[in-house]
Amino acid sequence: MTDSNPAPSLYKAREPIFPRRVSGKFRNLKWVIMAVTLGIYYITPWIRWDRGPSLPDQAVLLDLAHRRFYFFWIEIWPHEFYFVAGLLIMAGLGLFLFTSALGRVWCGYACPQTVWTDLFIKVERMIEGDRNARLRLHRQKKMDARKLRLRLTKWFAWLLIGLATGGAWVFYFADAPTLLRDLVTLNAHPIAYTTMALLTATTFFFGGFAREQICIYACPWPRIQAAMMDEDTITVAYREWRGEPRRHSPAAEAGAPQGDCIDCMACVNVCPVGIDIRDGQQLECITCALCIDACDDVMAKIGKPRGLVDYIALSDEEAERGGKPPRNIWSHILRPRTIMYTVLWAAVGFGLVFALFIRPEIEMTVAAVRNPTYVTLSDGSIRNTYDVRLRNKNNDPRQFRLFLKGDPTLRLQLEGTPYQVIDVPAEASRLQRVYVISPGASAPSEGDRTEFRFWLEDLTNGDRAYNDSIFNGRGS
């Protein structure tokens, strides 16, 4: 005998969400942030910055071929990756700070997924209409000429946005005008076309179809945010003590005093993740505050005070239930947790700025060649070999003099030249093989080691750098 009831599915089918148009201060703020962030993303690769001859004039450039990162007047070399690590630490601490103070404010306003999803919804609304029109189109089973035309128009617009997104990204890795010409004439490297295709596809899919699924399932931050928030965190919430019982609830119909909520569903219809904020704090909520704008608009129409849905702290609930005003917003923001995050964030930032201003214009690294440890020459002298890398961070070629300090019997010899002067091009590094020789009269015994120092002098301005090393041998 078989069971006629099928086993329940472990996965719930996605219900497409069609947010309704809403206006208000938070929606306007989101438009401003969208315009600023998208403008920065699309325009930045085209900003020029004069760095002198033979150097790129793009203000922000990730030059992978020459292993450089240019950011306006700042240039980061490969061995200075700690600057990038420091910026990532600052970004993480900043995210902790904002989440602790204002909930998922990053997710609701500035996250790339939110920004591009807002843009895609705006395009969808312009082509297919507002929420009710899009719902009717979605529920229409028959694919007639009108539905096909609207769908193709919308998808084409989304593809153009995705293409612009992928195109802007590759411009950060090469000279933008040159790369644009190569892309149009089909002379660009295949990697550029591949990258653009991947980013176009992911932007098209994430912003057009996945949308809230990325925020709910793919992004780990909703599951981490609980550790960053407490009862003093200011976040979007429903004043249940003011709104209940709702107009059509059993309690209201039984004659109990009616709350301000008229159960109009405006807050639900504008939510980009499709939740009901009246159900309390939820993992899906990105605190975009569109429900606040929608509810405030309804409250104004029915003559009720605004703020039924608002940015509030749970610690104010008891006071507000008693008719008292909430505490000052700064008493919620300035508390030990947020102060600690701010201090840590500022300390890392100060350290990066300090390191940026004290870093030298010339650098030297020395690697001893220890295979073999030393060589005995025909005259009995002992020779050690070193690979010396010189970095010239100046905008013009420089000549550097390399010399030794320490044991006076040690002699320096550069491979390929009888002189001790090394030419290093502008904004470049050079690897020089160097020999250090000890006279035969002081030939070492097994295990003899002599400490000495390599000195590097810039013959243009006298700047110096040094590096300590070991000679496997014994001076006189």
KEDO-958837 format. One record per residue (C-alpha): residue number from 0; z negated, x negated, y negated. Coordinates in pm, 1 decimal, always signed. Each point is the difference from the previous one (the first is absolute). Example, Ala and Ser with C-alpha at 12.3 -4.5 7.8 and 13.67 -1.06 7.14 Angstrom:
BEGIN
> n / c3 / c1 / c2
> 0 / -780.0 / -1230.0 / +450.0 $
> 1 / +66.0 / -137.0 / -344.0 $
***
This chain:
BEGIN
> n / c3 / c1 / c2
> 0 / +0.0 / +0.0 / +0.0 $
> 1 / +92.4 / -131.5 / -341.1 $
> 2 / -180.3 / +53.9 / -328.4 $
> 3 / +206.2 / +223.1 / -226.6 $
> 4 / -173.4 / -134.7 / -311.3 $
> 5 / +153.6 / -328.2 / -116.4 $
> 6 / -228.8 / -290.3 / -78.5 $
> 7 / -85.8 / -25.6 / -369.7 $
> 8 / +190.0 / -261.8 / -194.6 $
> 9 / -184.0 / -303.0 / -130.0 $
> 10 / +218.8 / -9.2 / -310.1 $
> 11 / +44.9 / +263.8 / -264.9 $
> 12 / +351.2 / +60.7 / -129.6 $
> 13 / +44.2 / -94.4 / -364.1 $
> 14 / +17.1 / +284.0 / -248.7 $
> 15 / +226.2 / -103.8 / -289.3 $
> 16 / -175.9 / +10.0 / -335.6 $
> 17 / +175.7 / +128.9 / -311.1 $
> 18 / -230.1 / -58.2 / -300.4 $
> 19 / +37.9 / +240.6 / -290.7 $
> 20 / +76.5 / -122.9 / -349.5 $
> 21 / -312.7 / -44.1 / -210.2 $
> 22 / -68.4 / -119.7 / -353.0 $
> 23 / -311.9 / -138.2 / -158.6 $
> 24 / -168.2 / -320.2 / -113.4 $
> 25 / -19.8 / -156.8 / +345.2 $
> 26 / +359.2 / +86.3 / +85.2 $
> 27 / +107.7 / -152.4 / -333.5 $
> 28 / -207.4 / -309.5 / +75.3 $
> 29 / +174.9 / -33.9 / +335.0 $
> 30 / +341.3 / +24.2 / -170.7 $
> 31 / -98.7 / -277.3 / -242.1 $
> 32 / -128.1 / -224.4 / +281.4 $
> 33 / +315.4 / +68.2 / +202.5 $
> 34 / +222.7 / -94.5 / -292.8 $
> 35 / -197.8 / -317.9 / -70.2 $
> 36 / -22.6 / -119.7 / +360.3 $
> 37 / +363.0 / +76.7 / +84.9 $
> 38 / +110.0 / -156.1 / -327.7 $
> 39 / -191.7 / -319.0 / +79.1 $
> 40 / +144.4 / -11.3 / +350.7 $
> 41 / +363.3 / +55.7 / -97.7 $
> 42 / +10.1 / -194.0 / -329.8 $
> 43 / -211.6 / -309.3 / +73.7 $
> 44 / +272.1 / -198.7 / +187.9 $
> 45 / +225.8 / +24.5 / -305.3 $
> 46 / -246.8 / -151.9 / -247.3 $
> 47 / +100.6 / -352.9 / -102.0 $
> 48 / -235.1 / -293.5 / -64.5 $
> 49 / +123.2 / -337.9 / -125.8 $
> 50 / -147.0 / -283.6 / +205.9 $
> 51 / +237.9 / -271.5 / -108.8 $
> 52 / +309.7 / -151.4 / +158.4 $
> 53 / +56.7 / +7.8 / +376.8 $
> 54 / -275.1 / +258.6 / +54.2 $
> 55 / +39.1 / +374.9 / +62.0 $
> 56 / -28.2 / +222.1 / -305.9 $
> 57 / -119.4 / +310.0 / +186.8 $
> 58 / -348.9 / +98.4 / -113.4 $
> 59 / -122.3 / +104.4 / +346.2 $
> 60 / +165.6 / -174.1 / +293.0 $
> 61 / -96.5 / -72.7 / +361.0 $
> 62 / +225.7 / -299.5 / +57.8 $
> 63 / -31.9 / -41.0 / +375.8 $
> 64 / +281.8 / -254.1 / +19.3 $
> 65 / -188.0 / -245.0 / -224.6 $
> 66 / -344.9 / +128.0 / +100.0 $
> 67 / -110.8 / +106.4 / -345.0 $
> 68 / -153.9 / +311.8 / -152.7 $
> 69 / +74.7 / +45.7 / -369.3 $
> 70 / -196.9 / +250.0 / -207.9 $
> 71 / +91.2 / -35.2 / -367.6 $
> 72 / -164.3 / -330.3 / -108.2 $
> 73 / -181.5 / -48.8 / +333.1 $
> 74 / +155.0 / -188.8 / +290.3 $
> 75 / -160.9 / +2.5 / +343.8 $
> 76 / +86.9 / -273.3 / +252.0 $
> 77 / -34.4 / +39.1 / +378.6 $
> 78 / -322.4 / -201.6 / +17.3 $
> 79 / -149.6 / +227.7 / -269.0 $
> 80 / +3.1 / +308.2 / +218.2 $
> 81 / -368.3 / +44.1 / -79.5 $
> 82 / +112.4 / +166.8 / -324.1 $
> 83 / +178.0 / +269.5 / +202.0 $
> 84 / -300.4 / +32.9 / +230.1 $
> 85 / -224.1 / +37.7 / -304.1 $
> 86 / +220.1 / +274.9 / -143.3 $
> 87 / -12.6 / +184.5 / +331.0 $
> 88 / -379.3 / -26.8 / +0.9 $
> 89 / -8.1 / +136.3 / -355.0 $
> 90 / +225.3 / +289.2 / +104.4 $
> 91 / -232.1 / +82.6 / +289.5 $
> 92 / -312.5 / -16.4 / -216.3 $
> 93 / +174.0 / +211.6 / -264.5 $
> 94 / +80.8 / +260.7 / +262.5 $
> 95 / -362.9 / -0.7 / +115.8 $
> 96 / -116.5 / +36.0 / -361.2 $
> 97 / +226.2 / +292.4 / -89.3 $
> 98 / -70.7 / +179.2 / +328.5 $
> 99 / -374.3 / -40.2 / -41.9 $
> 100 / +15.3 / +134.7 / -355.1 $
> 101 / +281.3 / +258.7 / +11.9 $
> 102 / +88.9 / +61.4 / +363.9 $
> 103 / +360.7 / -38.4 / +116.0 $
> 104 / +129.1 / -25.1 / -355.6 $
> 105 / +240.1 / -278.7 / +104.0 $
> 106 / +149.2 / +224.1 / +268.9 $
> 107 / +39.2 / +294.0 / -235.4 $
> 108 / +162.5 / -178.7 / -291.5 $
> 109 / +139.5 / -348.3 / +65.5 $
> 110 / +60.5 / -49.2 / +373.0 $
> 111 / +373.5 / -65.0 / +59.9 $
> 112 / +7.4 / +274.0 / +265.1 $
> 113 / -139.0 / +249.7 / -252.4 $
> 114 / +229.5 / -113.1 / -281.5 $
> 115 / +320.8 / +17.9 / +204.2 $
> 116 / -105.6 / +326.2 / +168.7 $
> 117 / -57.5 / +156.1 / -342.7 $
> 118 / +345.1 / -117.7 / -105.2 $
> 119 / +160.9 / +141.3 / +315.3 $
> 120 / -178.3 / +335.2 / -43.2 $
> 121 / +115.1 / +11.6 / -361.2 $
> 122 / +360.8 / -49.4 / +110.9 $
> 123 / -41.7 / +256.3 / +277.7 $
> 124 / -137.8 / +254.3 / -246.0 $
> 125 / +284.5 / -60.2 / -245.2 $
> 126 / +260.2 / +63.1 / +272.0 $
> 127 / -156.0 / +267.7 / +221.0 $
> 128 / -240.3 / +172.3 / -238.4 $
> 129 / -375.1 / +42.2 / -11.1 $
> 130 / -230.5 / +67.9 / +295.6 $
> 131 / +108.4 / +354.3 / +88.0 $
> 132 / +369.4 / -87.9 / -15.0 $
> 133 / -50.7 / -303.6 / +221.3 $
> 134 / -207.4 / +202.3 / +246.1 $
> 135 / +274.5 / +261.8 / +27.0 $
> 136 / +258.3 / -271.1 / +55.1 $
> 137 / -217.9 / -164.5 / +266.7 $
> 138 / -55.2 / +329.2 / +185.4 $
> 139 / +368.5 / +83.5 / -7.4 $
> 140 / +116.8 / -77.0 / +352.1 $
> 141 / +372.3 / +22.3 / -70.5 $
> 142 / +160.3 / -310.3 / -148.4 $
> 143 / +243.1 / +169.1 / -240.2 $
> 144 / +209.9 / -170.7 / -266.8 $
> 145 / -267.7 / +31.3 / -270.4 $
> 146 / -278.4 / -148.8 / +212.9 $
> 147 / +227.3 / -281.6 / +116.4 $
> 148 / +104.6 / -76.3 / -358.6 $
> 149 / -360.1 / -9.6 / -124.4 $
> 150 / -114.3 / -213.7 / +291.7 $
> 151 / +283.0 / -252.4 / -36.8 $
> 152 / -48.1 / -19.4 / -376.7 $
> 153 / -371.8 / -61.4 / +41.0 $
> 154 / +45.3 / -260.8 / +271.6 $
> 155 / +265.3 / -179.9 / -201.7 $
> 156 / -233.6 / -18.2 / -300.4 $
> 157 / -277.8 / -131.1 / +225.1 $
> 158 / +235.3 / -264.4 / +140.2 $
> 159 / +86.7 / -115.5 / -352.5 $
> 160 / -370.7 / -35.1 / -80.5 $
> 161 / -55.0 / -190.0 / +325.0 $
> 162 / +296.3 / -225.1 / -72.9 $
> 163 / -134.2 / -74.5 / -347.7 $
> 164 / -338.3 / -77.0 / +155.7 $
> 165 / +142.7 / -242.9 / +254.3 $
> 166 / +230.7 / -151.8 / -259.9 $
> 167 / -282.6 / -62.8 / -243.8 $
> 168 / -205.4 / -167.7 / +272.7 $
> 169 / +262.8 / -262.3 / +90.3 $
> 170 / +42.9 / -85.9 / -369.4 $
> 171 / -349.5 / -149.2 / +4.7 $
> 172 / +119.3 / -270.8 / +241.6 $
> 173 / +311.8 / -123.0 / -179.8 $
> 174 / +151.5 / -8.5 / -347.5 $
> 175 / +52.7 / +371.8 / -65.6 $
> 176 / +333.3 / -7.6 / -192.8 $
> 177 / +153.7 / -247.9 / +244.7 $
> 178 / -120.9 / +194.3 / +303.7 $
> 179 / +126.7 / +329.4 / -144.2 $
> 180 / +345.8 / -150.8 / -46.5 $
> 181 / -5.0 / -136.5 / +354.5 $
> 182 / -114.2 / +334.4 / +140.4 $
> 183 / +277.4 / +190.0 / -176.5 $
> 184 / +268.0 / -250.6 / +102.9 $
> 185 / -138.2 / -9.4 / +358.0 $
> 186 / -75.6 / -371.3 / -26.9 $
> 187 / -378.6 / +24.5 / +35.1 $
> 188 / -184.0 / -139.7 / +300.6 $
> 189 / -31.5 / +243.3 / +295.5 $
> 190 / -377.6 / -16.6 / -34.2 $
> 191 / +28.8 / +169.5 / -340.5 $
> 192 / +202.3 / +288.6 / +141.7 $
> 193 / -231.0 / +30.6 / +301.1 $
> 194 / -310.3 / +10.1 / -219.1 $
> 195 / +152.4 / +261.0 / -227.9 $
> 196 / +100.9 / +213.2 / +298.1 $
> 197 / -348.7 / -13.0 / +152.2 $
> 198 / -175.3 / +82.2 / -328.0 $
> 199 / +247.0 / +277.1 / -77.5 $
> 200 / -61.9 / +156.8 / +341.5 $
> 201 / -378.9 / -29.6 / -17.1 $
> 202 / -16.0 / +134.3 / -357.4 $
> 203 / +227.9 / +289.9 / +96.7 $
> 204 / -211.9 / +84.7 / +305.2 $
> 205 / -348.8 / -62.0 / -141.3 $
> 206 / +58.9 / +174.6 / -333.0 $
> 207 / +223.5 / +278.1 / +126.8 $
> 208 / -127.7 / +95.9 / +343.8 $
> 209 / -326.3 / -175.5 / +91.2 $
> 210 / -175.7 / +46.7 / -334.9 $
> 211 / -359.5 / +108.2 / +67.1 $
> 212 / +24.4 / -122.4 / +360.3 $
> 213 / -2.7 / -357.9 / -126.3 $
> 214 / -315.3 / +65.8 / -201.8 $
> 215 / -177.5 / +182.7 / +283.4 $
> 216 / +103.5 / -192.0 / +311.2 $
> 217 / +170.4 / -329.7 / -86.0 $
> 218 / -220.1 / -122.5 / -284.6 $
> 219 / -339.5 / -141.4 / +106.5 $
> 220 / -163.3 / +53.3 / -338.9 $
> 221 / -113.7 / +363.7 / +56.7 $
> 222 / -215.6 / -126.1 / +285.9 $
> 223 / -140.3 / -289.0 / -203.9 $
> 224 / -73.4 / +192.2 / -318.3 $
> 225 / -311.5 / +165.1 / +144.6 $
> 226 / -175.0 / -337.2 / -2.7 $
> 227 / +89.3 / -45.7 / -367.9 $
> 228 / -121.0 / +341.8 / -120.9 $
> 229 / -344.6 / +154.3 / -39.7 $
> 230 / -152.9 / +303.9 / -166.8 $
> 231 / +48.6 / -155.9 / -346.0 $
> 232 / +373.8 / -52.7 / +44.9 $
> 233 / +200.4 / +219.6 / -235.5 $
> 234 / +266.2 / +179.5 / +201.0 $
> 235 / +192.0 / +327.8 / +6.8 $
> 236 / -218.4 / +281.1 / +131.2 $
> 237 / -45.4 / +376.5 / -10.7 $
> 238 / -307.9 / +147.0 / -169.9 $
> 239 / -84.4 / +227.0 / +289.4 $
> 240 / -322.4 / +117.8 / -167.4 $
> 241 / +209.0 / +140.4 / -283.6 $
> 242 / +306.2 / +123.2 / +187.4 $
> 243 / -158.0 / +187.7 / +292.8 $
> 244 / +16.9 / +270.3 / +114.4 $
> 245 / +371.0 / +34.0 / -61.4 $
> 246 / +155.5 / +324.0 / -114.6 $
> 247 / +126.0 / +114.7 / +338.4 $
> 248 / -283.3 / -140.4 / +212.2 $
> 249 / -224.5 / +235.6 / +206.2 $
> 250 / -299.0 / -91.0 / -217.5 $
> 251 / +183.1 / +100.1 / -318.2 $
> 252 / +121.1 / +325.1 / +152.1 $
> 253 / -356.9 / +80.7 / +108.8 $
> 254 / -109.7 / +5.0 / -361.6 $
> 255 / -133.1 / -354.2 / -41.5 $
> 256 / +66.9 / -171.6 / -333.7 $
> 257 / +353.3 / -137.0 / -1.8 $
> 258 / +71.4 / -367.3 / -62.4 $
> 259 / +265.2 / -139.5 / -230.5 $
> 260 / +245.7 / -77.5 / +281.2 $
> 261 / +252.9 / +281.7 / +33.9 $
> 262 / +154.4 / -151.2 / +314.6 $
> 263 / +339.6 / -38.2 / -167.3 $
> 264 / +86.4 / -306.0 / +215.6 $
> 265 / +135.5 / -184.6 / -305.2 $
> 266 / -197.7 / -313.0 / +90.6 $
> 267 / +145.7 / +3.3 / +351.7 $
> 268 / +357.8 / +68.0 / -109.7 $
> 269 / +14.9 / -303.8 / -228.7 $
> 270 / -168.8 / -244.3 / +240.1 $
> 271 / +243.0 / -272.3 / +115.3 $
> 272 / -189.8 / -41.8 / +330.0 $
> 273 / -44.7 / +372.0 / +64.0 $
> 274 / -381.0 / +23.8 / +15.9 $
> 275 / -241.2 / +253.2 / -146.9 $
> 276 / -240.6 / -185.3 / -228.4 $
> 277 / -244.4 / +291.5 / +34.8 $
> 278 / -69.6 / -112.9 / +356.9 $
> 279 / -186.5 / -305.8 / -132.3 $
> 280 / +70.8 / -373.0 / +17.7 $
> 281 / +283.8 / -78.6 / +239.8 $
> 282 / +163.5 / -314.6 / +128.0 $
> 283 / +342.4 / +121.4 / -114.3 $
> 284 / -93.8 / +44.4 / -368.8 $
> 285 / +156.3 / -267.9 / -223.4 $
> 286 / -186.4 / +122.4 / -315.1 $
> 287 / +324.1 / +51.0 / -193.4 $
> 288 / -174.2 / +279.9 / -199.7 $
> 289 / +300.0 / +235.1 / +1.6 $
> 290 / -231.2 / +268.4 / +139.6 $
> 291 / -212.6 / -44.2 / -313.0 $
> 292 / +297.8 / +72.7 / -225.3 $
> 293 / +97.1 / +304.2 / +207.9 $
> 294 / -352.1 / +143.0 / +8.2 $
> 295 / -62.6 / -63.7 / -370.2 $
> 296 / +319.2 / +187.8 / -82.4 $
> 297 / -115.7 / +301.7 / +204.9 $
> 298 / -350.4 / -9.3 / -150.6 $
> 299 / +147.6 / +2.4 / -350.7 $
> 300 / +212.7 / +305.9 / +84.6 $
> 301 / -292.1 / +202.1 / +136.5 $
> 302 / -240.7 / -105.9 / -273.9 $
> 303 / -228.7 / -218.1 / +211.1 $
> 304 / -127.7 / -350.2 / -86.1 $
> 305 / +212.2 / -288.4 / +121.1 $
> 306 / -130.5 / -248.7 / +255.1 $
> 307 / -37.2 / +214.7 / +311.8 $
> 308 / +187.8 / -285.8 / +168.7 $
> 309 / -73.8 / -322.4 / -180.1 $
> 310 / -85.2 / -369.3 / +17.5 $
> 311 / -370.8 / +13.5 / +82.2 $
> 312 / -269.9 / -197.2 / +180.6 $
> 313 / -185.9 / +160.7 / +289.2 $
> 314 / -329.9 / -127.3 / -139.7 $
> 315 / +40.1 / +246.8 / -289.2 $
> 316 / +19.4 / +301.0 / +230.7 $
> 317 / -368.4 / +90.6 / -10.0 $
> 318 / -16.6 / -22.0 / -379.3 $
> 319 / +313.2 / +206.1 / -47.2 $
> 320 / -122.7 / +266.1 / +241.8 $
> 321 / -303.6 / +33.0 / -224.6 $
> 322 / +214.4 / +41.5 / -308.9 $
> 323 / -55.7 / -349.8 / -135.2 $
> 324 / +285.6 / -219.9 / -128.1 $
> 325 / +118.6 / -290.6 / +218.7 $
> 326 / -111.0 / -353.0 / -76.2 $
> 327 / +204.4 / -223.6 / -226.0 $
> 328 / +309.2 / -136.0 / +174.6 $
> 329 / -101.9 / -360.4 / -70.4 $
> 330 / -325.4 / +46.5 / +190.1 $
> 331 / +214.2 / +61.9 / +308.6 $
> 332 / +242.6 / -284.2 / -63.2 $
> 333 / -250.2 / -268.5 / -103.7 $
> 334 / -215.5 / -33.8 / +308.1 $
> 335 / -92.4 / -300.9 / +218.8 $
> 336 / +298.8 / +31.7 / +236.8 $
> 337 / +265.2 / +19.8 / -271.5 $
> 338 / -170.1 / -269.5 / -207.6 $
> 339 / +0.7 / -231.0 / +303.6 $
> 340 / +371.7 / +61.9 / +60.0 $
> 341 / +73.7 / -60.4 / -369.1 $
> 342 / -192.8 / -327.6 / -4.7 $
> 343 / +174.7 / -124.0 / +315.4 $
> 344 / +340.6 / +105.8 / -132.4 $
> 345 / -59.8 / -174.1 / -332.9 $
> 346 / -133.1 / -314.4 / +170.6 $
> 347 / +312.9 / -35.0 / +214.5 $
> 348 / +220.9 / +62.3 / -304.2 $
> 349 / -185.7 / -256.6 / -208.4 $
> 350 / +24.8 / -253.9 / +281.2 $
> 351 / +376.6 / +50.0 / +25.2 $
> 352 / +50.1 / -35.1 / -374.9 $
> 353 / -218.8 / -310.7 / -6.8 $
> 354 / +191.2 / -154.4 / +291.3 $
> 355 / +328.2 / +85.1 / -170.4 $
> 356 / -90.0 / -184.7 / -318.8 $
> 357 / -147.6 / -311.6 / +161.0 $
> 358 / +272.8 / -62.8 / +256.7 $
> 359 / +183.9 / -329.2 / -67.1 $
> 360 / +368.0 / -36.5 / -85.1 $
> 361 / +36.9 / -276.1 / +261.2 $
> 362 / -139.7 / -5.9 / +350.0 $
> 363 / +0.7 / -237.0 / +292.8 $
> 364 / -81.6 / +43.6 / +367.2 $
> 365 / -21.2 / -287.1 / +248.5 $
> 366 / +44.3 / +22.4 / +375.4 $
> 367 / -60.8 / -313.9 / +203.6 $
> 368 / +249.6 / -67.4 / +278.2 $
> 369 / -220.3 / -90.0 / +298.0 $
> 370 / +254.7 / -47.0 / +274.5 $
> 371 / -44.9 / -293.6 / +22.9 $
> 372 / -326.5 / -45.8 / -187.9 $
> 373 / +121.5 / -329.9 / -147.4 $
> 374 / +277.6 / -250.4 / +47.6 $
> 375 / -37.4 / -379.1 / +17.4 $
> 376 / +287.7 / -168.2 / -183.9 $
> 377 / +162.7 / -331.7 / +94.6 $
> 378 / -208.0 / -192.9 / -255.5 $
> 379 / -321.8 / +148.1 / +137.1 $
> 380 / -43.4 / +258.6 / -277.0 $
> 381 / -131.3 / +344.4 / +84.9 $
> 382 / +199.3 / +301.4 / -123.2 $
> 383 / -102.3 / +365.5 / -19.0 $
> 384 / +247.7 / +278.3 / -75.2 $
> 385 / -58.0 / +306.2 / -219.7 $
> 386 / +207.5 / +300.8 / -104.4 $
> 387 / -70.8 / +74.9 / -365.8 $
> 388 / +120.9 / +330.5 / -145.9 $
> 389 / +25.4 / +13.2 / -377.8 $
> 390 / +23.6 / +329.0 / -190.4 $
> 391 / +140.1 / +12.0 / -351.7 $
> 392 / -86.1 / +337.9 / -158.8 $
> 393 / +151.7 / -91.9 / -337.0 $
> 394 / +325.2 / +148.9 / -126.9 $
> 395 / +169.1 / -340.1 / -23.4 $
> 396 / +51.3 / -292.2 / +242.8 $
> 397 / -279.2 / -256.3 / +1.6 $
> 398 / -53.4 / -358.5 / +114.9 $
> 399 / -324.5 / -73.6 / +180.3 $
> 400 / -160.4 / -333.6 / +76.9 $
> 401 / -193.0 / -27.7 / +325.5 $
> 402 / -268.7 / -265.7 / +39.2 $
> 403 / -317.8 / -77.1 / +196.5 $
> 404 / -364.0 / -42.7 / -92.2 $
> 405 / -264.5 / -129.7 / +235.3 $
> 406 / +38.2 / -314.4 / +210.3 $
> 407 / +190.4 / -253.2 / -218.3 $
> 408 / +175.1 / -157.5 / +298.4 $
> 409 / +189.2 / +317.3 / +89.5 $
> 410 / +362.8 / +10.2 / -113.4 $
> 411 / +217.5 / +307.0 / -59.0 $
> 412 / +366.8 / +22.9 / +96.6 $
> 413 / +229.0 / +302.8 / -40.3 $
> 414 / +265.7 / +64.0 / +259.0 $
> 415 / +351.9 / -41.0 / -139.2 $
> 416 / -91.2 / -170.1 / -328.1 $
> 417 / -170.2 / -322.3 / -111.1 $
> 418 / -162.2 / +181.8 / -293.7 $
> 419 / -306.6 / +219.8 / -20.0 $
> 420 / +166.1 / +266.3 / -215.2 $
> 421 / +108.9 / +334.6 / +152.1 $
> 422 / +236.5 / +248.4 / -165.2 $
> 423 / -89.5 / +366.7 / +58.3 $
> 424 / +227.7 / +281.9 / -127.6 $
> 425 / -131.7 / +281.4 / -218.4 $
> 426 / -197.5 / +270.9 / +178.3 $
> 427 / +43.1 / -174.1 / +333.5 $
> 428 / -177.7 / -212.4 / +255.9 $
> 429 / +102.3 / -323.9 / +170.1 $
> 430 / -115.2 / -155.0 / +324.6 $
> 431 / -29.3 / -378.6 / -17.7 $
> 432 / -76.2 / -228.4 / +292.1 $
> 433 / -249.8 / -267.6 / -109.3 $
> 434 / -119.2 / -315.9 / +175.1 $
> 435 / -337.8 / -161.6 / -66.1 $
> 436 / -19.9 / -360.3 / +120.6 $
> 437 / -296.9 / -230.2 / +59.0 $
> 438 / +57.0 / -382.2 / +9.9 $
> 439 / +4.2 / -170.3 / +334.2 $
> 440 / -312.8 / -197.7 / -80.8 $
> 441 / -192.9 / +323.7 / -2.0 $
> 442 / +150.1 / +153.2 / +314.4 $
> 443 / -233.0 / +270.7 / +129.0 $
> 444 / -213.8 / +11.6 / +302.9 $
> 445 / +7.2 / +315.3 / +209.3 $
> 446 / -165.8 / +283.6 / -192.3 $
> 447 / +4.0 / -168.9 / -345.6 $
> 448 / +55.2 / +254.3 / -280.1 $
> 449 / +32.4 / -52.1 / -374.5 $
> 450 / -27.7 / +277.4 / -256.6 $
> 451 / +235.2 / -3.8 / -296.6 $
> 452 / +153.1 / +239.2 / -252.7 $
> 453 / +361.2 / +87.3 / -84.0 $
> 454 / +53.8 / +50.7 / -373.3 $
> 455 / +298.1 / +178.1 / -152.4 $
> 456 / +84.4 / -37.9 / -368.1 $
> 457 / +248.0 / +204.6 / -202.2 $
> 458 / +188.3 / -258.1 / -207.2 $
> 459 / +91.9 / +266.1 / -259.2 $
> 460 / -344.2 / +115.6 / -110.3 $
> 461 / -245.5 / -209.2 / +200.2 $
> 462 / -135.7 / +283.2 / +215.2 $
> 463 / -152.5 / -117.5 / +325.9 $
> 464 / -81.1 / +127.7 / +346.3 $
> 465 / -162.7 / -171.4 / +297.4 $
> 466 / -58.0 / +37.7 / +369.6 $
> 467 / -244.4 / -190.5 / +219.2 $
> 468 / +112.4 / -143.6 / +332.8 $
> 469 / -91.2 / -246.2 / +276.0 $
> 470 / +169.5 / -327.4 / +97.5 $
> 471 / -35.4 / -95.6 / +361.9 $
> 472 / -62.3 / -368.1 / -56.3 $
> 473 / -232.5 / -239.3 / -174.7 $
> 474 / +46.7 / -150.6 / -344.8 $
> 475 / -79.5 / -360.0 / -74.7 $
***
